[in-house]
Amino acid sequence: MTIRINVLMVLMLFAVGLQAADFPRHNPVPGGIALLPLGQVEQRPSVRFNNRPVIVTERDGQWLAVLGLPLDSTPGEHRLQLKQGDAERSLAFQVHAKQYPEQHITLSNQRQVSPSAEDLTRIRGELARSRAAYARISELEPQLNFMLPVDGRISGVFGSRRFFNGQERRPHSGLDIAAPTGTPIQAPAGGSVVEVGDFFFNGKTVFIDHGQGLVSMYCHMDSIRVKPGQQLKQGELIGTVGATGRVTGPHLHWSISMNNTLIDPELFLSEQTLAQLNATNQP
């Protein structure tokens, strides 16, 4: 059985109670987020997309799926798999096209562009640790009203095609916020620290598990002030801005993963916060 959900239904759902401060913004594009209403049922539905568990939360008696869309998603119809008790069905929804910009970066350290064999061995080990952190699914109830982790200006946007010294690499996986070295970095939402380390590309890094497959990452830090297993509340200090790893200057690289899918962190910020960041970017 298939049920079709269009954007109009989601907008109607916003009109009857969803607030931008409570949830990330609905933007069903590659690298975006889809908020899909699941109806009124007593039991929390189980939802999967691409065979991965999806966040399900309740608001005003309605269950809502909060779904991260892969950056390589093709525009057109996609389906969630929904299970309620013994009943299974699929929910159809649309993904819309989006064009991301290019970013060209010049690095003086050629090893950060073409790592040595020894570097690659280290990078593979760090990649395995990162993948394990992103794949974590805990029973924590995720806090979805994120705050900005650091004050600064946007210096790199999610999804941009990146060229280092003229060589194309993977699209940008997060949001870069430039700020002076030592600027405090706060947890944007409550959660549990699941990984810390000093990585080849990412520099000093922290991963926070917010629950149900929602995981955030903070890179290039100057100092780390938390430990694995530490429980955090929204606004608690996790470290300071730095220029460690592959960088051209001090900034925070902030990534968010949902259902093991990296998505645009800007969708977790309120329109007011984005307006303030954009104002900061003006000359």
C-alpha positions as CSV (number, residue, x, y, z in Angstrom):
1,M,0.0,0.0,0.0
2,T,1.4,3.4,-1.0
3,I,0.3,6.8,0.4
4,R,1.5,10.0,-1.4
5,I,2.5,13.0,0.5
6,N,3.0,16.4,-1.2
7,V,4.6,19.6,-0.1
8,L,1.1,21.2,0.4
9,M,0.3,18.7,3.2
10,V,3.5,19.5,5.0
11,L,2.9,23.2,4.7
12,M,-0.6,22.6,6.2
13,L,1.0,20.8,9.0
14,F,3.2,23.8,9.8
15,A,0.1,26.0,9.7
16,V,-1.5,24.0,12.5
17,G,1.3,24.0,14.9
18,L,4.9,23.3,13.8
19,Q,7.2,26.2,14.7
20,A,10.6,26.9,13.0
21,A,12.1,27.2,16.5
22,D,11.1,23.6,17.3
23,F,12.0,21.7,14.2
24,P,14.5,21.9,11.3
25,R,13.1,23.5,8.1
26,H,11.4,21.3,5.5
27,N,13.5,21.5,2.3
28,P,13.2,18.2,0.4
29,V,16.3,18.6,-1.9
30,P,19.5,16.6,-2.1
31,G,21.3,17.2,1.2
32,G,18.1,18.6,2.7
33,I,15.4,17.5,5.1
34,A,11.8,16.2,4.6
35,L,9.3,16.6,7.4
36,L,6.5,14.0,6.7
37,P,3.4,13.7,8.8
38,L,2.5,10.1,9.7
39,G,-1.0,10.6,11.2
40,Q,-2.5,10.0,14.6
41,V,-1.8,6.6,16.0
42,E,-1.2,5.5,19.6
43,Q,1.9,3.5,18.9
44,R,5.1,5.2,17.6
45,P,5.6,4.1,14.0
46,S,8.8,2.6,12.9
47,V,10.1,4.3,9.7
48,R,13.0,3.5,7.4
49,F,14.5,5.1,4.4
50,N,17.1,3.4,2.2
51,N,16.9,0.6,4.9
52,R,18.1,3.1,7.6
53,P,16.0,4.1,10.7
54,V,14.5,7.5,10.5
55,I,13.8,10.0,13.4
56,V,10.1,9.8,14.5
57,T,8.8,12.4,16.9
58,E,5.4,13.5,18.2
59,R,3.8,16.9,18.1
60,D,0.3,17.8,19.1
61,G,-0.9,14.2,18.8
62,Q,0.7,13.8,15.3
63,W,3.7,11.5,14.5
64,L,6.3,13.2,12.3
65,A,9.2,11.6,10.3
66,V,12.2,13.9,10.2
67,L,14.3,12.6,7.3
68,G,17.7,13.4,6.0
69,L,18.1,13.2,2.2
70,P,21.5,12.1,0.7
71,L,23.4,14.7,-1.4
72,D,23.3,12.3,-4.4
73,S,19.5,11.9,-4.2
74,T,17.8,12.0,-7.6
75,P,14.9,14.5,-8.1
76,G,11.5,12.8,-8.3
77,E,9.5,10.4,-6.2
78,H,11.0,8.5,-3.2
79,R,9.4,6.3,-0.6
80,L,9.6,5.7,3.2
81,Q,8.8,2.3,4.6
82,L,6.4,2.6,7.6
83,K,5.5,0.0,10.1
84,Q,2.7,0.4,12.7
85,G,2.2,-2.8,14.7
86,D,1.8,-5.6,12.2
87,A,0.8,-3.2,9.3
88,E,3.4,-2.1,6.8
89,R,3.0,0.5,4.1
90,S,5.1,3.0,2.1
91,L,4.9,6.8,2.0
92,A,5.7,8.5,-1.3
93,F,7.2,12.0,-1.4
94,Q,9.0,14.2,-3.8
95,V,12.6,15.4,-3.9
96,H,13.3,18.6,-5.8
97,A,16.5,19.5,-7.6
98,K,19.1,21.9,-6.2
99,Q,22.3,23.3,-7.7
100,Y,25.2,23.8,-5.3
101,P,28.0,26.3,-5.8
102,E,31.7,25.7,-6.4
103,Q,34.5,26.6,-4.0
104,H,38.2,26.8,-5.0
105,I,40.7,26.6,-2.2
106,T,44.5,27.0,-2.3
107,L,46.6,25.1,0.2
108,S,50.3,25.6,0.8
109,N,50.7,22.0,2.3
110,Q,50.5,19.7,-0.6
111,R,50.2,16.7,1.7
112,Q,46.7,18.0,2.5
113,V,45.8,17.7,-1.2
114,S,47.7,14.5,-2.1
115,P,48.5,12.5,1.2
116,S,51.4,10.1,1.4
117,A,50.9,6.3,1.8
118,E,51.5,6.7,5.5
119,D,48.9,9.5,5.7
120,L,46.4,7.4,3.8
121,T,46.7,4.6,6.4
122,R,46.0,7.1,9.1
123,I,43.1,8.6,7.2
124,R,41.4,5.2,6.6
125,G,41.5,4.5,10.3
126,E,40.0,8.0,11.1
127,L,37.4,7.5,8.4
128,A,36.3,4.2,10.1
129,R,36.0,6.0,13.4
130,S,33.9,8.8,11.8
131,R,31.6,6.3,10.1
132,A,31.0,4.4,13.3
133,A,30.1,7.7,15.1
134,Y,27.7,8.7,12.3
135,A,26.1,5.2,12.3
136,R,25.3,5.3,16.0
137,I,21.6,5.0,16.9
138,S,20.7,5.5,20.5
139,E,17.4,5.7,22.4
140,L,17.9,9.3,23.3
141,E,14.9,11.5,22.4
142,P,16.5,14.1,20.0
143,Q,16.3,17.8,20.7
144,L,15.6,19.3,17.4
145,N,15.6,23.1,18.2
146,F,19.3,23.6,17.7
147,M,21.2,26.8,18.5
148,L,24.2,28.2,16.7
149,P,27.3,26.5,18.1
150,V,29.6,29.5,17.6
151,D,29.4,33.2,16.8
152,G,31.1,34.1,13.5
153,R,30.5,34.4,9.8
154,I,29.8,31.8,7.2
155,S,32.9,31.0,5.2
156,G,31.8,27.8,3.5
157,V,28.4,26.3,2.7
158,F,27.2,22.7,2.7
159,G,27.2,20.8,-0.6
160,S,29.6,23.0,-2.6
161,R,31.8,21.3,-5.1
162,R,35.3,21.7,-3.7
163,F,38.6,22.1,-5.6
164,F,41.9,22.0,-3.6
165,N,44.8,23.5,-5.6
166,G,42.7,22.9,-8.8
167,Q,41.9,19.2,-7.9
168,E,38.2,18.3,-7.3
169,R,37.4,16.5,-4.1
170,R,34.2,15.5,-2.4
171,P,31.5,18.1,-1.9
172,H,31.6,20.1,1.3
173,S,30.0,18.0,4.1
174,G,29.1,20.8,6.5
175,L,28.9,24.5,7.3
176,D,32.0,26.5,7.9
177,I,31.8,29.4,10.4
178,A,34.9,31.6,10.6
179,A,35.8,33.0,14.0
180,P,39.0,33.9,15.9
181,T,41.1,31.2,17.5
182,G,39.8,30.5,21.0
183,T,36.2,31.5,20.3
184,P,33.9,29.2,22.5
185,I,32.0,26.4,20.8
186,Q,28.8,25.3,22.4
187,A,26.7,22.2,22.1
188,P,23.8,23.3,19.9
189,A,21.5,20.7,21.5
190,G,21.7,18.1,24.3
191,G,23.4,14.8,23.7
192,S,26.2,12.4,24.5
193,V,29.9,12.8,23.3
194,V,30.6,9.6,21.3
195,E,34.0,10.4,19.8
196,V,36.9,12.8,20.1
197,G,40.3,12.9,18.3
198,D,42.9,14.8,16.3
199,F,42.4,13.8,12.7
200,F,44.5,14.3,9.6
201,F,42.0,16.4,7.6
202,N,39.5,17.4,10.4
203,G,42.0,18.4,13.1
204,K,40.7,18.3,16.6
205,T,37.2,16.9,16.4
206,V,34.2,16.1,18.5
207,F,31.1,14.0,17.7
208,I,27.9,14.4,19.6
209,D,25.0,11.8,19.6
210,H,21.7,13.6,19.9
211,G,19.5,10.4,19.6
212,Q,17.7,8.3,17.0
213,G,20.6,8.6,14.5
214,L,21.0,12.4,14.8
215,V,24.8,13.0,15.2
216,S,26.8,16.3,14.9
217,M,30.5,16.8,14.3
218,Y,32.8,19.8,15.1
219,C,36.2,20.1,13.4
220,H,39.4,22.1,13.3
221,M,39.2,23.0,17.0
222,D,42.0,24.6,19.0
223,S,41.0,22.8,22.2
224,I,38.6,20.1,23.2
225,R,36.9,20.4,26.6
226,V,34.8,17.2,26.6
227,K,35.4,13.5,26.9
228,P,33.7,10.4,25.3
229,G,30.6,9.4,27.3
230,Q,30.0,12.9,28.7
231,Q,26.4,14.0,28.8
232,L,25.8,17.5,27.5
233,K,23.0,20.0,27.8
234,Q,22.3,22.6,25.1
235,G,24.7,25.5,25.4
236,E,27.5,23.7,27.2
237,L,31.1,24.4,26.2
238,I,32.7,21.6,24.1
239,G,35.8,23.4,23.0
240,T,37.2,26.4,21.1
241,V,37.7,27.4,17.5
242,G,41.1,26.7,15.9
243,A,42.9,26.0,12.7
244,T,43.9,22.4,13.1
245,G,43.8,19.9,10.2
246,R,43.2,21.0,6.6
247,V,42.4,24.7,6.8
248,T,43.3,28.1,5.5
249,G,42.4,29.9,8.7
250,P,40.6,29.5,12.0
251,H,37.0,28.4,11.7
252,L,34.5,25.7,12.9
253,H,33.4,23.0,10.4
254,W,30.0,21.8,11.6
255,S,28.4,18.7,10.1
256,I,25.0,17.1,10.9
257,S,24.0,13.5,10.1
258,M,20.5,12.1,10.2
259,N,19.7,8.5,9.3
260,N,23.4,8.2,8.6
261,T,23.1,10.9,5.9
262,L,25.0,14.2,6.0
263,I,22.6,17.2,5.5
264,D,22.8,21.0,5.4
265,P,23.2,22.3,9.0
266,E,21.6,25.6,8.0
267,L,18.2,23.9,8.0
268,F,18.6,23.5,11.8
269,L,19.0,27.3,12.3
270,S,16.1,29.7,12.7
271,E,15.5,32.3,10.0
272,Q,16.5,35.0,12.6
273,T,19.8,33.3,13.2
274,L,20.5,32.9,9.5
275,A,19.7,36.6,9.0
276,Q,22.2,37.5,11.7
277,L,24.9,35.3,10.0
278,N,24.2,36.8,6.6
279,A,24.4,40.3,8.1
280,T,27.8,39.3,9.6
281,N,28.9,38.3,6.1
282,Q,28.3,41.7,4.6
283,P,31.4,43.9,4.1
